[in-house]
Amino acid sequence: MESLRTIESWPVPTAAAAVVRADGTLAGSHGPVDHRFPLASVTKPLTAYAALVAYEEGAVELDEPAGPEGSTVRHLLAHTSGLAFDEHRAMAPAGERRLYSNAGFEVLGDHITKATGIPFAEYLRQAVLEPLGMTATTVDGSPAKDGVSTVSDLVRFAAELQAPRLLDVRTVAEATAVVHPGLKGVLPGYGHQSPNDWGLGLEIRDGKSPHWTGAASSPRTFGHFGQAGTFLWVDPDARAACVALADRAFGPWAVAAWPPFTDAVLAELAERR
């Protein structure tokens, strides 16, 4: 795909990108797709997927208590537990505000460890990474932000999000629908959003503006970006997903580069139909 070549103009030392269709076929890739990049918060969808496997296995329930008083596994996944961004203290009652929280995903990892008797990093490996063949991916440290992976591996995960094999399709549909609709909140790097819609560990585009996806991205688009200069989106209307990884921290360069990149990818996909 010619649109993927625009990553060469990004002001970053290294970048790689790929697009995978809903049927699992690779539409194109560019750059060192087997280079391992820190994911930052693109770790969260992997953690969420492991939590949903634990749910389907019966190890946890989405509405069982987890985290601060009144919070559940569902609240932790949807950033509505009330926990602060990077501190294990409650800032609001559960379910009242969309407070994006690394701490919430760390509590979630601990909860799954206790429920399964398996350290979270190992549970993630057994539940998600190994079955999908993501052999270059590790999450050693925080389940919120310490993942390391490659474009090649994340293409496998993006294919799974579009045509689930590890989870029931109904579970993925629930994860990609708005949880606790109507809540306001701050989307890191993009300011206050009303509403600030999220699913279970996945951000939902809806009508957010400004946003890290493109002007042509459908409202149903879901995914995540990371402060390491990384993102993964799935656009169900385009029947495709895109992964882009770079080794420069998110900043004005990404705000400027990512939306036109996504629009170019979507335009090329539409031309190929």
C-alpha positions in Angstrom: 0.0 0.0 0.0 1.4 3.3 -1.1 -0.3 5.1 1.8 1.9 3.2 4.3 5.1 4.7 2.8 4.2 8.1 4.3 5.7 6.9 7.6 9.0 7.7 5.9 8.2 11.4 6.4 7.5 11.0 10.1 10.1 12.7 12.3 11.0 9.5 14.1 14.1 7.3 14.1 12.2 4.1 13.3 8.7 3.4 12.2 6.7 0.4 10.8 3.1 0.0 9.8 0.7 -2.6 8.4 -2.9 -3.0 7.4 -4.8 -6.2 7.9 -8.2 -6.9 6.4 -11.2 -8.4 8.3 -10.6 -11.7 6.5 -7.1 -11.8 8.1 -5.2 -11.1 4.9 -2.4 -8.6 4.9 -3.3 -5.5 2.7 0.2 -4.1 3.0 3.1 -3.3 5.3 6.1 -0.9 5.4 9.2 -0.6 7.5 10.9 -3.1 9.9 7.8 -5.1 10.9 9.8 -7.4 13.1 11.4 -4.6 15.1 10.4 -4.6 18.8 8.9 -1.3 20.0 7.7 -0.3 23.4 3.9 -0.1 23.2 3.1 2.1 26.1 -0.7 2.1 26.4 -1.3 -0.1 23.3 -0.5 -2.7 26.0 -4.0 -2.1 27.4 -6.0 -3.9 24.7 -3.8 -7.0 25.1 -4.5 -6.9 28.9 -8.2 -6.4 28.3 -8.3 -9.3 25.9 -6.7 -11.6 28.5 -9.2 -10.3 31.1 -12.0 -11.3 28.7 -10.5 -14.8 28.2 -10.5 -15.1 32.0 -14.2 -14.1 32.0 -15.1 -16.7 29.4 -13.1 -19.3 31.3 -15.1 -18.5 34.4 -12.2 -17.2 36.4 -13.7 -13.8 36.9 -17.1 -12.1 36.3 -17.3 -8.7 34.7 -19.5 -7.4 37.5 -17.6 -8.8 40.4 -16.0 -6.4 42.9 -12.5 -5.3 41.9 -10.6 -2.1 42.8 -12.0 0.6 45.0 -15.3 0.4 46.8 -18.2 0.0 44.3 -15.9 -0.8 41.4 -16.0 -4.0 39.3 -13.9 -5.7 36.7 -16.1 -3.9 34.1 -15.4 -0.5 35.7 -11.6 -1.2 35.6 -11.8 -2.1 31.9 -13.9 0.9 31.0 -11.9 3.5 33.0 -14.9 4.2 35.2 -13.5 2.8 38.5 -12.7 6.2 39.8 -9.0 5.4 40.3 -6.5 8.2 39.5 -4.3 8.1 36.4 -1.1 6.7 38.0 -2.0 6.5 41.7 -3.9 3.8 43.5 -6.4 6.2 45.1 -10.0 6.9 44.2 -10.8 10.3 42.7 -14.5 9.7 42.1 -17.2 7.1 42.9 -17.3 4.2 40.5 -19.3 4.7 37.4 -19.6 8.5 37.6 -16.7 9.8 35.5 -14.4 8.5 32.8 -11.0 8.8 34.5 -8.3 7.2 32.2 -6.3 5.1 34.6 -3.1 3.1 34.4 -3.6 2.2 38.0 -6.9 0.6 37.1 -5.3 -1.7 34.7 -2.6 -2.6 37.2 -5.4 -3.4 39.7 -7.0 -5.5 37.0 -3.8 -7.5 36.4 -3.5 -8.1 40.1 -7.1 -9.2 40.3 -6.6 -11.7 37.5 -3.5 -13.0 39.1 -5.3 -13.7 42.3 -8.3 -15.2 40.5 -6.3 -17.6 38.4 -3.3 -18.3 40.6 -1.1 -17.4 37.6 1.1 -14.3 37.4 -0.6 -11.9 35.0 2.3 -11.8 32.4 2.2 -15.6 32.2 -1.6 -15.7 32.0 -1.5 -13.2 29.1 1.1 -15.3 27.4 -0.9 -18.5 27.7 -4.3 -16.9 27.0 -3.6 -14.5 24.2 0.0 -14.3 22.9 0.9 -18.0 22.5 -2.4 -19.0 20.8 -2.1 -16.1 18.3 1.6 -16.8 17.6 2.7 -13.5 19.1 6.1 -14.8 20.0 7.9 -11.4 20.0 5.5 -9.8 22.5 6.1 -9.5 26.2 4.4 -7.6 29.0 7.0 -7.6 31.8 5.9 -5.0 34.3 2.7 -2.9 34.3 -0.2 -4.4 32.4 -1.2 -0.9 31.6 1.9 0.3 29.7 4.9 -2.1 29.7 4.3 -4.2 26.6 6.9 -4.6 23.9 5.9 -6.0 20.5 6.3 -5.8 16.7 4.0 -4.8 13.9 4.0 -8.5 12.7 2.7 -9.6 16.1 0.1 -6.8 16.4 -1.2 -7.6 13.0 -2.2 -11.1 14.4 -4.0 -9.4 17.3 -5.7 -6.9 14.9 -6.9 -9.9 12.8 -8.2 -11.5 16.0 -10.2 -8.4 17.0 -11.9 -8.5 13.6 -12.6 -12.3 13.4 -12.3 -13.7 17.0 -11.0 -17.2 17.6 -10.0 -16.9 21.2 -13.3 -15.3 22.3 -17.0 -15.6 21.5 -17.9 -12.9 18.9 -20.6 -11.7 21.3 -17.9 -10.9 24.0 -15.9 -8.9 21.5 -19.0 -7.1 20.4 -19.6 -6.1 24.0 -16.0 -5.0 24.4 -16.3 -2.7 21.3 -19.7 -1.2 22.4 -19.9 1.9 24.7 -19.8 1.0 28.4 -21.4 3.5 30.7 -22.5 5.8 27.9 -22.6 9.6 28.2 -19.7 10.0 30.6 -17.4 12.9 30.1 -13.6 12.7 30.5 -10.2 13.6 29.2 -8.7 11.7 26.4 -4.9 11.9 27.1 -3.2 14.2 24.6 -6.5 15.3 23.1 -8.3 17.1 26.0 -11.8 17.0 27.4 -14.3 15.0 25.4 -18.1 14.9 25.9 -18.9 12.1 25.8 -15.6 10.2 26.2 -16.8 6.8 25.0 -14.9 3.6 25.7 -15.7 -0.1 25.5 -13.9 -2.7 27.6 -10.2 -1.7 27.3 -10.8 -0.2 23.8 -11.4 3.4 23.0 -14.4 4.0 20.7 -14.1 6.8 18.2 -17.7 7.9 18.0 -17.7 11.7 17.3 -14.7 12.7 19.3 -12.8 15.8 18.1 -9.9 16.2 18.1 -8.8 12.6 17.7 -5.8 10.5 16.8 -7.7 8.6 14.0 -8.8 10.2 10.7 -11.6 12.5 9.6 -12.7 9.6 7.4 -12.7 7.0 10.3 -16.1 5.7 11.0 -17.7 6.3 14.4 -17.5 2.6 15.1 -13.7 2.7 14.9 -12.1 1.3 18.0 -8.5 0.8 19.3 -5.8 2.5 21.3 -2.8 4.7 21.0 0.3 4.9 23.2 2.5 7.6 24.5 5.5 5.7 22.9 4.3 6.8 19.5 2.2 3.8 18.8 -1.4 3.0 17.7 -3.8 0.2 16.6 -7.2 0.9 15.2 -9.9 -1.3 13.8 -12.5 0.3 11.5 -15.4 -2.1 11.0 -16.9 -0.1 8.2 -13.6 -0.2 6.3 -13.3 -3.9 7.2 -9.7 -3.4 8.1 -7.3 -2.6 10.9 -4.0 -0.6 11.0 -1.0 -0.9 13.3 1.7 1.8 13.4 4.6 1.7 15.8 7.4 4.3 16.2 10.2 5.0 18.6 9.5 8.6 19.4 7.2 9.7 22.2 3.8 11.0 21.3 3.6 14.7 20.8 2.7 17.4 18.3 4.4 15.4 15.5 1.9 12.6 16.0 -1.1 14.9 16.4 -0.1 16.3 12.9 0.9 13.0 11.2 -1.5 10.4 12.3 -4.9 11.6 11.1 -3.8 12.3 7.5 -2.0 8.9 7.5 -5.2 7.2 8.5 -7.3 9.0 6.0 -4.8 8.0 3.2 -5.0 4.4 4.3 -8.8 4.4 4.3 -8.9 6.1 0.9 -6.6 3.5 -0.6 -8.6 0.7 0.9 -11.8 2.2 -0.6 -10.1 2.4 -4.0 -9.2 -1.3 -3.8 -12.7 -2.5 -3.1 
